[in-house]
Amino acid sequence: MQHRVARMLPLPLVRESEPSGAVVIGSHVRPVEELKTAMLRGNKLRKYGRRGKPKDHLFRLSQDLQELQWDSSSPLAEGKARHGRALGGSAKRLAWR
C-alpha cells in the first residue's frame, strides 16, 4: 500500500440558493456538520482514475481537517504523485492547501 499527499481542487458543493452551512450532495441538501462527522468516521466513495474502471475506496478526513485520506493497494501510486509530496505508508492523503 502507498501513501501520498497532494493538492485538493475546490469543488462547488454549496449553491447560492441553499441556506448557509448547507452542502449539496447529488440532489440532497445536508448540514455541513453532518458531512464533517461522516467524513471523520470514514465513508466508502467511488474514486475515478485516469485509466481503468472507477474503484470504491474508504475515504476519511484527518482529525485536524487538513487531509483527505484513502486506502490504496497500487504499488505505483507513489511514483504517480504529481502534486504535493509522496510519503511512505498504507494510505494516500490529499491535503487542503
RABELJO-V359505 format. One record per pair of residues at least 6 apart in sequence whose C-alpha atoms are under 8 Angstrom apart, sorted by sequence separation. I is the first residue (numbers start at 0). GAP is how many residues later the second one is. If there is no record, write none. Layout:
I,GAP ; I,GAP
//
This chain:
22,6 ; 23,6 ; 47,6 ; 60,6 ; 61,6 ; 21,7 ; 22,7 ; 46,7 ; 47,7 ; 60,7 ; 61,7 ; 78,7 ; 13,8 ; 14,8 ; 21,8 ; 22,8 ; 45,8 ; 46,8 ; 59,8 ; 60,8 ; 77,8 ; 13,9 ; 14,9 ; 21,9 ; 22,9 ; 45,9 ; 46,9 ; 58,9 ; 59,9 ; 77,9 ; 12,10 ; 13,10 ; 20,10 ; 21,10 ; 45,10 ; 46,10 ; 58,10 ; 59,10 ; 77,10 ; 12,11 ; 17,11 ; 20,11 ; 44,11 ; 45,11 ; 58,11 ; 12,12 ; 22,12 ; 43,12 ; 44,12 ; 57,12 ; 58,12 ; 43,13 ; 44,13 ; 56,13 ; 57,13 ; 43,14 ; 44,14 ; 56,14 ; 42,15 ; 43,15 ; 56,15 ; 41,16 ; 42,16 ; 41,17 ; 42,17 ; 41,18 ; 71,18 ; 40,19 ; 41,19 ; 70,19 ; 71,19 ; 38,20 ; 39,20 ; 40,20 ; 70,20 ; 71,20 ; 38,21 ; 39,21 ; 69,21 ; 70,21 ; 38,22 ; 39,22 ; 68,22 ; 69,22 ; 39,23 ; 68,23 ; 69,23 ; 68,24 ; 35,25 ; 67,25 ; 68,25 ; 66,26 ; 67,26 ; 66,27 ; 67,27 ; 66,28 ; 67,28 ; 65,29 ; 66,29 ; 65,30 ; 1,69 ; 2,69 ; 0,70 ; 1,70 ; 0,71 ; 1,71 ; 0,72 ; 1,72 ; 0,73 ; 1,73 ; 3,73 ; 0,74 ; 1,74 ; 2,74 ; 3,74 ; 1,75 ; 2,75 ; 5,75 ; 1,76 ; 4,76 ; 5,76 ; 6,76 ; 3,77 ; 5,77 ; 6,77 ; 4,78 ; 5,78 ; 4,79 ; 5,79 ; 3,80 ; 4,80 ; 3,81 ; 4,81 ; 3,82 ; 4,82 ; 2,83 ; 3,83 ; 2,84 ; 3,84 ; 1,85 ; 2,85 ; 1,86 ; 2,86 ; 7,86 ; 1,87 ; 2,87 ; 3,87 ; 4,87 ; 5,87 ; 6,87 ; 7,87 ; 0,88 ; 1,88 ; 2,88 ; 3,88 ; 4,88 ; 5,88 ; 6,88 ; 7,88 ; 0,89 ; 1,89 ; 2,89 ; 3,89 ; 4,89 ; 5,89 ; 6,89 ; 7,89 ; 0,90 ; 1,90 ; 2,90 ; 3,90 ; 4,90 ; 6,90
//
